[in-house]
Amino acid sequence: MKKIIFSVIVTAMMMAMAGCGSSKDVPYYTNIDSVSLAASRGLYDARIMPKDELTITVNTTDPDASVPFNLQVRNQLSGGKQISSGGGSLQGYLVDNSGFINFPVIGKIHVSGLTKTECEDLIKSKIQPYLARTENPIVTVRMSSYRITVIGEVTHPGVFPVSTEKISVMEALAQAGDMTIYGKRNNVMLIREDAMGEKHHYRLNLNDANLINSPYYYLQQNDILYVEPNSVKAKSSGIGSSTTIWFSFIGIVTSVASLLVNVLRK
């Protein structure tokens, strides 16, 4: 009888240990001390893509000179009068499927594939001939529709706007409250759409610090990160609850076994 009880206890302990067997996969960048990050040197610049919404403002020393190049937002006043406002937050340009925007006075300008700085320089060169020689216009371009999506085994899945136009995989996960302990850190799926509308998927290993050197470390606008559940979560979903049930069962078995051992000793 004692052998049977001992076997039950050992089995329960092995089941508990099996549930914790994947703990080595929980930390990020486990090999970072042995990985050179020299290849990550350089600042990231997002590139404009079709369906991006841009905010573009033009400023000149003579305020009247920039008026034709700024979208005018008309507000109705009492008495039927109107005023025009050139507020940057209201100036939206939607990049069409061919990569063009329709800019005032100039007409269509191809901006797809350009960085923000390249787009600003291009627009500046287009409007310069329409201004006085002494004018040095300041063109500001912002991607007002830059956002990424994080779903799956994270604390707060959702769609997150990126005001800085730059966000890494780790920053995106932090926005979503980080992965749960049931997320596969060595097999995160990145879904990305290119400028032609074709979708691609990539597998990211967040246990490996080499990710910092990869072209997928920084996310592009409209990227989707999907954190898959690990085997523990997948198995527990079949019974409608987490592994807490297993630990509760193990606790009950251990308590009963201990009680029987004490009884048999008497």
N, C-alpha and C positions, 0 to 999 in steps of 0.2 A: 504493500500500500504506500509506504514511504517513497519507494522508487517512482510510483505513478505520480504522486504529488510533486516530487522533485522534477519530473519530466514536464508536468504542466507549468510549473514556475519557469523553467528554462525556456519552454516554448513561448510563454508570454513575454519574457525578456527579449527573445530574438525578434518577435513581432514588433516590439517597441523600438528596438534598434534598427530594424528595417525601415521603419517610418522616418528615421532620422538619417538614413544612409546617404541621402542626397545633399546633406548640409554643406558639403565641400563645394557645391555648385552655386551656393547663395551669394558669396562675395563677388564684387565686380573686379575686373582687371587683376586677377590673382598673380599674373606673371609680370606686372609692370616694372619690377626692379631689374628684370633681365631684358627688357625691350627698349630699343633706341627710338626716341620720339622725334628724331631730327627731320624725318620726312614730313612731319606735321607743320613745319615752319611755313609761315605765310598767312596773310589775312584773307578771310573768306568774303567773297562778294557774290550775292545772289544775282541771277540773270533773269531778265524779264521774259515771260512766256505768254502765249495766247491765253486770253480770258483773265489776265491780271488786270486789276483796276489801279490806275496810277493817279496820283495827285501831283499836278504840275503847276508851279507858280513862276511868274516872271516879274522881276523887280528892276527898276531903273531909277537913276537919280531924278529924272523928270517923271513924276507919277503918271502923267498923261501918256507918255510914250509907251508904257507897258500895258495900258488898258486893252488895246486890240488883241493882245496875246494871252489874256486871261479870260477864262469863261465867266460870263456875267450871270449872276443869280439875281433874278428880279423878285422883289418883295412888294406885294400890294399894300398900299396905305389907304387910310380912310379918305374919301373924296375922289378915289379913282386914280390917284397919283402912284407912280412907281419909283423905286430907287434901285440902283444896281450895287451889288456887293461882290467883291472879288475874293472873298475869304477862302484861303487855301483848303480848308476842310470840306468845302462844298464843290470843289473842282475835280470832277471825276472823268477819267478817260479810260474806256474799256478797250483793251488790246483785242483786235479781231482775230479770227482763226488764221489769217494770213500773216499776223504779226504787226499790223499797222494800227496807228491811232490817227484820228482826224483832228489836226491841230489848227486853231484859228489862224487865218491869213495864209499860212503855209500850205495847208491841205494835208494829204496823207504822208505820214512819216513812218518808216519801218523801224521798230524798236525792239522786236523780239530777238533774244540772244544777247542783248546789251546789258551791261551792268548799269547801276544807277548813275555813276559818274560818266560813263560813256554816253548815256542817253542825254544827260545834262549838256555835255559838250556838243552833241549833235544838234540839239534844239537851239543852243546858243549860236552855232554857226549858221543855222537856217534863218534866224531872225535878225542877225547882225546887219545885213544889207538894208533892212527897213528902218534902222535907227541912225541917229546922228553919229558921226565919227567919234565924238567924244564920249559916247555912251559905252559903258561896259556892263551889259545886263547880267544879273544874277538869276540863274535858272535852278530851281529846286524840284527834284523828282522824288516821290515817295511811293512805295508799293503799299497801298492802303488795304489790299485784300490778302496780305500774306498770312496764312494760317496753316496749322498742321493738325492731324488727328491721331490720338492715342487710344487704343481700345484693347480689350482682353483682360489679362490678369494684372490690372493696376488698380490702385485705390480709388481714383476718380477719373474714369475714362471720359473723353470728350474732345471737342474741337477747340483749339487754343490759338488766338491771334498772336502774331509775332511782330511787335512794333519796331524792333531793332533790325528786322530783315536778316537775322542770323540766329540760329538755334541748333545746338548739338543734340545727339540722341539722348545723352544723359540729362540735359536741361529739359528736354521734352518729357522724359520720364518723371523728372522732379515736378514739372507742372501738373502731371497726372497723379501726384502723391506717391510716386515710386511703385515698383512691382510689389505684388504680394509674394509671400513665400512659396506660392504655388506656380509662379511664373517661370517659364523656361528661359533662363538667362543666356544659355548657350545656343539659342535658336529663335531669336526674335525676327519676325518677318517685316521687311520694309517694302511697301508698295508705292511705286513712283510712276508718274505719267510724264512722258517726254514732250517736247515741243510739237510733235506730230500727233499727239493724242494716244500713242501706244503705251500700254501699261507694262511695267516690268516689276519683278519681285526679287528681293535679295534676302539672304539669311545672314544675320548678324550674331556674332558670339561675344556677348558682353563680359564673359569671363576672361577674354583675351585682350590684352592692352594694345595689340596691333590694330584694333579697330580705330584708335585715335589717328593712325596714319592712313586710313582708308578714305576713299572718296565718298563714303556713306556716313562719315562721322557727323557732318553738318547736314541738316535736312533742308530740302527745297520746299517751296510753297506747294501746298496741297498734298504733301507726303502723308502716308498713313503708316503708323507703327502698330503692329498686332503682336501682343505678347501671348503666346500659346500656353495653355495649362500643362503642368507636368503630369506624370503618370499617377501621382498620389491624388491630385485633384480629379483627374479623369475617372479613376476608380471610385472615388467617393461620390461622384455625381450619380453613379448607378444606383446608389441607395438613398440618394436625396439629402445627404448631409456630408460634413467633412470628417476627417479622420478622428475627430473627437469621440465618435462612437467606438472606434477601435480602442482608444485609450481608456474609455469608460469600461469597456468589456474586460480589458486587461486588468484594470484595477479591481473589478469584482472578482475575477478568477484568482488573482493574487491574494485578496482578502480571504476568500473561501479556503484556499490552499493553506494559508497561515493558520486559520482556525482549526482545520483538520489536523495539522501537525501538532498543535498544542493539545488537542483532544487525545490524540494517539499517544502522546508522551505520558499522560496521566494513567 
